[in-house]
Amino acid sequence: MESPIQLTEKAKLEIKTTLEANKIPDTYGLRVGLRGGACSGTFLLGFDTATEFDQTYLIEGIQVFIDKRHLMYVIGVSVDYEEGANGSGYTVSSAEKK
């Protein structure tokens, strides 16, 4: 099944590096979801294990877990990793339609 989200090359590299550097078990993956309500919610990213409510995707060796209740709200988002003068971290944005 095709993934409903996109991971940039920088994000994939950072995720793999973090998983390896912290010796995180293979049962963990990247959780993508929402915190709060659908209209006023914010995106949630973190490392977690799958639950019975998740849809699991494999993106170039990275497990991605999305709660089935959040799936329609995260379709089309892009996860990136940015480094700048004010720090570094993941960003989530709507993917551009082509």
PyMOL commands that set and color helices and strands:
alter all, ss='L'
color gray80, all
select helices_A, chain A and resi 9-21+71-74
alter helices_A, ss='H'
color red, helices_A
select strands_A, chain A and resi 6-7+28-35+42-49+54-59+62-67+77-84+87-94
alter strands_A, ss='S'
color yellow, strands_A
deselect
rebuild
show_as cartoon
